[in-house]
Amino acid sequence: MIFERLCIIGPGLIGGSIARMAREKGGVARHVITFAASEASRARVRELGFADEVADSLAEAVRGADGVILCIPVGAYAAVMAQIAPYLAEGCILTDAGSTKGSVVRDLSPLLPPGVHLVPAHPMAGTEYSGPDSGFATLFEGRYCIITPLEGVPPEAVAKVRALWEAAGSLVETMDVATHDKVVAMVSHLPHLIAFTICGTADDLAEETREAVLKFAASGFRDFTRIAASDVAMWRDVFLNNREALLEMLARFTEDAHALGRAVRYGETEFIEDRISRGRSIRRGLIERKQA
Amino acid sequence: MIFERLCIIGPGLIGGSIARMAREKGGVARHVITFAASEASRARVRELGFADEVADSLAEAVRGADGVILCIPVGAYAAVMAQIAPYLAEGCILTDAGSTKGSVVRDLSPLLPPGVHLVPAHPMAGTEYSGPDSGFATLFEGRYCIITPLEGVPPEAVAKVRALWEAAGSLVETMDVATHDKVVAMVSHLPHLIAFTICGTADDLAEETREAVLKFAASGFRDFTRIAASDVAMWRDVFLNNREALLEMLARFTEDAHALGRAVRYGETEFIEDRISRGRSIRRGLIERKQA
């Protein structure tokens, strides 16, 4: 048994999927307890029955747990940590599922009681849905989960978090916090920022053009709206909590977009061909890596 | 029979699909003749046998045709038109499948012989493949085809081009040239420019980050590489031949991206939430229109 008493804070898409997975697979957790901020979500989780217990307070949820997973928007970590820190048991492993890792260390470390081990993690899985009904046990199968182990944390604590994600079917990788934040800024946060932006740009067009844009969106535009359909609170917090890496990648991207725009303006054929060819070669690289 | 002798210049993905469709459906064309610039492509089309005849010169291809469709990169239109204009028959309908329409009118109209009717069209369909082997008869089924009728062209000529695309299973819409170019700049050309750019931005990252980016690309980034895997000559020509509309949409987009980046930098929560929400509402709009 990896955990005797596993506490999942936030039984939404990610937390609810972890709970369902822990229920279905043997050896993950003897007892799964969860807490949701809203009374309605707690009632719904009780109805759905994917946890052994639904606590009515954060203190009650974490008390006696040997594993606590935060599955809430990263912007809520500091406030939740202030409430749970006094009740975390000695030897407890505190982990999470947030898309940023620098902010997680920044927000959780200062309040970490002695003997509680922080092991940040980021399962790279999701759908465009959210809430207690949206989770499913196989969400993490075959998807990467990045663990960012901190200095001075016992290897046994990291091993338990790794075991949890391997039980979920994930491919576990480790990385330092700063590299993680740069990589996800590029592969995920910047694409989302771009997707949200282009939807807004389209929405601002004159009424007639805008209607036609929606009508004919089935071309390239549609792929952008698919990733733009994500949870508002989650993405707001991701942007605000991976600010430096995101703004760095956005700056690189807009420089490159301006350079390509300039080449279009001045008819610089070779420059344009080179940029298109690079897109194709990156695509080929993904196909070779079976990521496409 | 819509056309007695239909000439398809460029039997690649689009031209080859039109030829196959014309073969399979009765009533489209009695005789399909095609021309490819390269000897290898002509030999391949003869092997594949999807046209009744493969001409060895442009003059031979268009001579006596009552319908001619240009299915070549829009940058090649002016040069090809100079070669075919002397051989176009009186009453012939000249149409095309290019992604830009202003440039098509600019490049074809000056050389148009009297009695030849220009009816520009844009089937909004494609795949990431190209060449004679890549086409298939059902490529246009259920996809939009935009016709941009010009002033002074007989309605019967427009009706024939409409009938061709309806036979292919397309949803035919008409639009003026300028509106077409703005709409496709937004729904297709800008998304492609962004996708090519972000692949290049990733490619320029330091080696270690770049490797990790490719490894973890399965998130948002992957959708961008899918549309970045397109034909180089086609997209180079599209960008250069829809320059004004594309640069206008790129300018709007980068302004909006900068505004969102600024909001992230200064922690303007409401602005960020508003942008994310707009992405979601555009997405919902597409789902309602069955475009998602």
Interface residues (C-beta under 8 A of the other chain):
Chain A: M124 R143 Y144 I146 E173 M175 T179 K182 V183 V184 M186 V187 S188 L190 P191 H192 L193 I194 A195 F196 T197 I198 C199 G200 T201 A202 D203 D204 L205 E208 T209 A212 V213 L214 K215 F216 A217 A218 S219 G220 F221 R222 D223 F224 T225 R226 I227 A228 A229 S230 V232 A233 W235 R236 F239 L240 R243 L246 L247 M249 L250 A251 R252 F253 T254 D256 A257 H258 L260 G261 V264 R265 G267 T269 I272 E273 R275 I276 S277 R278 G279 R280 S281 I282 R283 R284 G285 L286 R289 Q291 A292
Chain B: M124 R143 Y144 I146 E173 M175 T179 K182 V183 V184 M186 V187 S188 L190 P191 H192 L193 I194 A195 F196 T197 I198 C199 G200 T201 A202 D203 D204 L205 E208 T209 A212 V213 L214 K215 F216 A217 A218 S219 G220 F221 R222 D223 F224 T225 R226 I227 A228 A229 S230 V232 A233 W235 R236 F239 L240 R243 L246 L247 M249 L250 A251 R252 F253 T254 D256 A257 H258 L260 G261 V264 R265 G267 T269 I272 E273 R275 I276 S277 R278 G279 R280 S281 I282 R283 R284 G285 L286 R289 Q291 A292
